[in-house]
Amino acid sequence: MLLTLAALAVVLGPLIFVHEMGHFLAAKAVGVQVLRFSIGFGRPLWRRRRGETEYWLSWIPLGGYVKLATLEEEGPAGALEGGAAAVPIDPARVIERKSVPARLVVMLAGVTMNLVLAFAIYAGVAATVGSPQLATTQLDSVTVSALPPGAEGLAALRHGDRILRLNGDTVRSWNDLIEGIVGGGTDLTFAVAGRADPLRVQLRDGSLRARQQLAQALVRLEPPRLGLLEPGRPAIRAGLRPGDLILRANGDTIRSWNDVLHTVWNSPGKPIRHPRAADRDRYRVAPAARVRRHRRRAGSAHDPRARVARPRPRHRLRGDD
């Protein structure tokens, strides 16, 4: 219980502080007298006065407030906020004396600061950690019917083919490949591992839409490894765990995540069966009748809850999802 409260304080504390700091700075900027800045409600655990403003850390950590000079009476909320301030109110600097735009600035400053904080956090994470990319250029399949005119030569690609270079530039991730296609011109050259001659594409339509259509027709190869499993759903109850590799379903070999999805989509409300094999565990999971597309999760209404084969821990393959 204490650990939960401590975690709540650690998470909410900075959010409350930034929110109230927005009101505080805006009020100071438009000339409103700030009587108190408090994190928490009720009586103070710690207090300090600097100038005309009291700074409190109060004992009820369920929020915070900035007490502004006003002509209104304290009322019931005043007791929750620790009572009247020790500093006398300057009638010329109460919030009611300010213009409507100035009051709006003070009112909206808290939410604005929260938005700035969220942007700063996400920008910092993106700048330091970056965005995850699947470090493969291996192909699962090509949707031939979706290829734009001029790209029919890519139908020669097969399952497992690895694209090494695009227009002479090395591609190390699927993002590199897609960005190269979308940002390229009408003439594209694909160097494929194991092929002596590259595949050449000359799009008849040089529009962005045609290049996007080409990129979407290429389906990347993703291992049939389970990612997030939702607690309480059939996959968890069947004994599946994150990281498990699906080997077969209904007797058919599973080579990629798309194979898993197609099997599930074609079996709503029906169990997906797997024959018992040596050194493998068997799990019987029936997909829900309501199926929706998703790429990397299992255990919800749209995920692979199937009777599958999984190597025992000593044989489990390791690798990134």
C-alpha positions in Angstrom: 0.0 0.0 0.0 2.8 2.4 1.0 4.7 1.5 -2.2 1.6 2.2 -4.3 1.1 5.6 -2.7 4.8 6.4 -3.1 4.6 5.5 -6.8 1.5 7.6 -7.2 3.2 10.6 -5.7 6.3 10.1 -7.9 4.2 10.0 -11.1 1.6 12.7 -10.2 3.9 15.0 -8.4 5.8 16.3 -11.5 2.5 16.6 -13.4 0.9 18.6 -10.7 3.9 20.8 -10.2 4.2 21.7 -13.9 0.4 22.3 -14.1 0.3 24.6 -11.1 3.6 26.3 -12.2 1.8 27.3 -15.4 -0.9 29.1 -13.4 1.7 30.6 -11.1 3.9 32.1 -13.9 0.9 33.3 -15.9 -0.5 35.1 -12.8 2.8 36.7 -12.1 3.1 37.8 -15.7 -0.2 39.6 -15.9 0.2 41.2 -12.5 -2.1 39.1 -10.3 -1.1 38.8 -6.7 -0.2 35.1 -5.9 -0.8 34.4 -2.2 0.2 30.7 -2.1 1.7 27.9 -4.3 0.9 24.5 -2.9 1.5 20.9 -3.9 -1.2 18.9 -2.1 -4.2 20.1 -0.1 -4.9 20.7 3.6 -2.5 21.8 6.3 1.2 22.1 5.3 3.9 19.5 6.0 6.5 22.1 4.9 6.1 25.8 4.3 8.3 28.7 3.3 7.4 32.3 2.5 9.3 34.3 -0.1 8.1 37.8 -0.8 4.3 37.9 -0.9 3.9 34.2 -1.8 3.8 31.2 0.6 5.1 27.9 -0.7 3.6 24.8 0.8 4.0 21.1 0.6 0.6 19.9 2.0 -0.3 16.5 3.5 -3.1 15.4 1.1 -1.2 14.5 -2.2 -4.2 14.5 -4.4 -3.5 17.7 -6.4 -2.3 21.2 -5.9 -3.4 24.8 -6.2 -2.3 28.4 -6.7 -4.1 30.7 -4.4 -4.7 34.0 -6.2 -5.8 37.3 -4.7 -9.6 37.6 -5.1 -12.5 39.7 -3.8 -14.6 36.6 -3.1 -15.0 35.1 0.4 -12.9 32.0 1.3 -15.9 29.6 1.5 -15.6 25.9 2.1 -12.8 25.5 -0.5 -10.7 27.9 1.6 -10.4 25.4 4.4 -9.4 22.6 2.0 -6.7 25.0 0.7 -5.3 25.6 4.1 -7.2 28.7 5.1 -6.5 32.4 4.5 -3.1 33.6 3.6 -1.0 35.6 6.0 -0.2 38.2 3.4 -2.8 41.0 3.1 -4.6 41.2 -0.3 -3.8 44.1 -2.6 -7.2 45.2 -4.1 -5.5 46.6 -7.2 -4.0 43.2 -8.0 -7.0 40.8 -7.6 -7.9 38.6 -10.5 -11.2 40.4 -11.0 -9.4 43.6 -11.8 -7.7 42.0 -14.8 -9.1 42.0 -18.4 -10.8 38.9 -19.7 -7.9 38.0 -22.0 -5.5 38.2 -19.0 -7.8 35.9 -16.9 -8.0 33.4 -19.8 -4.2 33.3 -19.9 -4.1 32.4 -16.3 -6.8 29.8 -16.6 -5.3 28.0 -19.6 -1.7 28.2 -18.5 -1.8 25.0 -16.5 -3.1 22.8 -19.4 -0.6 24.5 -21.8 2.3 23.7 -19.5 1.1 20.0 -19.4 1.2 20.0 -23.2 4.6 21.5 -23.3 5.8 18.9 -20.8 4.4 16.0 -22.9 6.0 17.4 -26.1 9.4 17.8 -24.3 9.2 14.2 -22.9 8.4 12.7 -26.3 10.9 14.9 -28.1 13.6 13.9 -25.6 12.9 10.2 -25.9 12.9 10.4 -29.7 16.2 12.4 -29.7 18.0 10.1 -27.2 16.5 6.7 -27.8 15.0 7.0 -31.3 12.1 5.0 -32.8 12.2 1.2 -32.9 12.9 -0.3 -36.3 12.8 -3.9 -37.5 16.4 -4.5 -38.5 15.5 -6.7 -41.5 14.8 -6.3 -45.2 13.6 -9.9 -45.6 10.5 -10.4 -47.6 7.5 -12.5 -46.6 5.4 -12.0 -49.8 4.4 -9.7 -52.6 0.8 -8.7 -53.1 1.0 -8.9 -56.9 -2.5 -7.5 -57.5 -1.5 -4.3 -55.6 1.6 -3.6 -57.6 1.4 -0.4 -59.7 1.9 -0.5 -63.5 5.6 -1.0 -64.3 6.4 -2.9 -61.1 5.3 -6.3 -62.2 8.9 -7.5 -62.2 8.8 -7.6 -58.4 6.4 -10.6 -58.6 9.6 -12.7 -59.1 10.5 -12.1 -55.4 10.0 -15.1 -53.1 9.4 -15.7 -49.5 12.6 -15.1 -47.5 14.3 -13.0 -50.2 16.5 -10.3 -48.6 16.8 -6.9 -50.3 20.3 -5.6 -49.9 20.4 -2.4 -51.9 17.9 0.0 -53.4 19.3 2.2 -56.3 22.8 1.3 -55.1 22.2 2.4 -51.5 22.5 -0.2 -48.7 19.2 -0.7 -46.8 19.6 -2.1 -43.3 16.0 -1.9 -42.0 12.5 -2.1 -43.4 12.1 1.6 -42.7 15.1 2.3 -44.9 13.5 0.3 -47.7 10.1 1.9 -47.5 11.6 5.5 -47.3 13.8 4.7 -50.3 10.8 3.6 -52.3 8.5 6.4 -51.4 11.2 9.1 -51.7 12.7 7.7 -54.9 11.8 8.3 -58.5 10.2 6.3 -61.2 13.2 4.1 -61.8 14.1 1.7 -59.0 16.7 -1.0 -58.8 16.5 -3.8 -56.2 19.6 -5.8 -55.4 18.5 -9.1 -53.8 20.7 -11.6 -52.0 21.4 -14.7 -54.0 20.4 -13.0 -57.4 23.2 -12.1 -59.8 21.1 -9.5 -61.6 19.1 -6.8 -59.8 15.3 -6.4 -60.3 14.5 -3.2 -62.2 11.2 -1.3 -61.8 10.1 1.6 -64.0 6.9 3.1 -62.8 4.6 4.4 -65.5 3.1 6.8 -62.9 5.6 8.8 -61.0 3.2 10.1 -58.4 3.6 9.6 -54.7 0.5 7.5 -54.7 2.1 5.0 -57.0 5.2 4.7 -54.9 3.2 4.3 -51.8 1.2 1.5 -53.5 4.5 -0.2 -54.4 5.7 0.0 -50.8 2.5 -1.4 -49.5 2.6 -4.4 -51.9 5.8 -5.6 -50.2 5.1 -7.5 -47.0 8.0 -7.8 -44.6 8.9 -11.1 -43.0 8.2 -11.1 -39.2 8.9 -14.2 -37.1 5.8 -15.9 -35.7 6.8 -15.0 -32.1 4.2 -13.9 -29.6 4.6 -10.4 -28.1 2.2 -8.9 -25.6 -0.3 -11.4 -24.0 -3.3 -9.8 -22.4 -4.0 -11.1 -18.8 -7.1 -13.2 -18.5 -7.5 -13.9 -22.2 -7.5 -17.4 -23.8 -3.8 -17.3 -24.8 -2.7 -16.8 -21.2 -5.1 -19.4 -19.9 -3.8 -21.9 -22.4 -0.3 -21.4 -21.1 1.3 -19.3 -23.8 3.9 -16.8 -22.8 5.5 -13.8 -24.5 8.4 -14.8 -26.7 6.9 -18.2 -27.7 7.5 -19.2 -31.3 4.5 -20.6 -33.1 5.7 -23.5 -35.3 2.5 -25.1 -36.8 -1.3 -24.6 -36.7 -3.8 -27.0 -38.0 -0.9 -29.1 -39.2 0.4 -26.4 -41.5 3.9 -25.0 -41.0 3.9 -21.4 -39.8 6.7 -19.4 -41.4 5.7 -15.8 -40.5 3.4 -13.7 -38.5 1.2 -13.2 -41.5 0.6 -17.0 -41.6 -0.6 -16.8 -38.0 -2.9 -13.9 -38.8 -4.4 -15.6 -41.8 -5.0 -18.8 -39.9 -6.8 -16.9 -37.1 -8.9 -14.8 -39.5 -10.0 -17.9 -41.3 -11.0 -19.7 -38.1 -13.3 -17.4 -36.1 -14.8 -19.3 -33.2 -13.1 -22.5 -34.1 -10.1 -24.2 -32.3 -6.9 -24.2 -34.3 -5.4 -27.7 -33.8 -1.9 -28.8 -33.7 -0.8 -32.5 -33.5 1.3 -33.6 -30.6 5.0 -33.8 -31.4 8.1 -34.9 -29.5 9.7 -32.2 -27.3 6.9 -29.8 -27.9 4.1 -28.5 -25.9 0.6 -28.4 -27.3 -1.9 -25.7 -26.6 -5.5 -25.5 -27.6 -6.9 -22.0 -28.0 -10.0 -21.0 -29.9 -10.0 -17.6 -31.6 -12.9 -15.4 -30.9 -15.5 -15.0 -33.5 -14.8 -11.3 -33.7 -11.5 -10.8 -35.3 -9.6 -7.5 -36.0 -6.2 -6.9 -37.6 -3.2 -6.5 -35.4 0.4 -7.2 -36.0 2.2 -8.2 -32.8 -0.2 -8.9 -29.9 -1.9 -12.1 -28.9 -4.6 -13.0 -26.4 -7.2 -10.4 -27.3 -10.2 -10.8 -29.7 -8.1 -10.2 -32.7 -4.9 -12.1 -31.9 -3.6 -15.6 -32.4 -5.1 -17.8 -29.7 -4.3 -21.1 -31.3 -3.4 -24.6 -30.6 0.3 -24.2 -31.3 3.7 -25.9 -30.9 6.3 -24.4 -28.7 9.8 -25.7 -28.0 10.5 -26.4 -24.4 12.6 -23.8 -22.6 15.9 -25.5 -23.4 15.2 -25.3 -27.1 13.5 -21.9 -27.2 14.8 -19.6 -29.9 15.9 -16.2 -28.8 15.7 -12.9 -30.6 13.8 -9.7 -30.9 10.2 -9.5 -31.7 
